Each structure stands twice: as C-alpha cells, then as structure tokens.
Amino acid sequence: MSSAELIPVADFLVDFVGAAGDFFSGLSFFLGSLDAVSALFPAA
C-alpha cells in the first residue's frame, strides 16, 4: 500500500477511536448518575 492509501484508513481509525471514547465516557457518566440516584433512594 502506498502512503496515499493509508490516509483514509488512519482517518477512519481516528474517528472510530474518538467515537468509542465518547461512547465509553457517556456510559461511565450514565453509570455514575445511576449510582448517584440509587444513593438518593437507598430503599429502592
């Protein structure tokens, strides 16, 4: 492969890693807020 062919692959990988990072940070935020809600309602 030439370097010109590798550029779109690298762009895809950067986008994919960025999207995965956004997904996991959103997921950890969601789980953290679930923990906060369950702490507010210990009987639930």
C-alpha positions as CSV (number, residue, x, y, z in Angstrom):
1,M,0.0,0.0,0.0
2,S,1.2,3.5,-0.7
3,S,1.1,6.2,1.9
4,A,-1.8,7.9,0.0
5,E,-3.9,4.7,0.5
6,L,-3.1,4.7,4.2
7,I,-4.5,8.2,4.9
8,P,-8.2,7.2,4.7
9,V,-7.6,4.2,6.9
10,A,-5.8,6.4,9.5
11,D,-8.7,8.9,9.4
12,F,-11.2,6.1,9.9
13,L,-9.2,4.7,12.9
14,V,-9.0,8.2,14.5
15,D,-12.8,8.7,14.0
16,F,-13.5,5.2,15.4
17,V,-11.3,5.7,18.5
18,G,-12.9,9.1,19.1
19,A,-16.4,7.7,18.8
20,A,-15.5,4.8,21.1
21,G,-14.1,7.2,23.6
22,D,-17.2,9.4,23.5
23,F,-19.3,6.2,24.0
24,F,-17.4,5.0,27.0
25,S,-17.3,8.4,28.7
26,G,-21.0,8.7,28.1
27,L,-21.5,5.2,29.5
28,S,-19.4,5.9,32.6
29,F,-21.3,9.2,33.1
30,F,-24.6,7.3,32.8
31,L,-23.5,4.6,35.3
32,G,-22.2,7.3,37.7
33,S,-25.5,9.1,37.6
34,L,-27.3,5.8,38.3
35,D,-25.1,5.4,41.3
36,A,-26.0,8.9,42.5
37,V,-29.7,8.3,42.0
38,S,-29.5,5.0,43.9
39,A,-27.7,6.8,46.7
40,L,-30.5,9.3,46.9
41,F,-33.0,6.4,47.2
42,P,-31.4,3.8,49.4
43,A,-34.7,1.9,49.9
44,A,-35.2,1.4,46.2
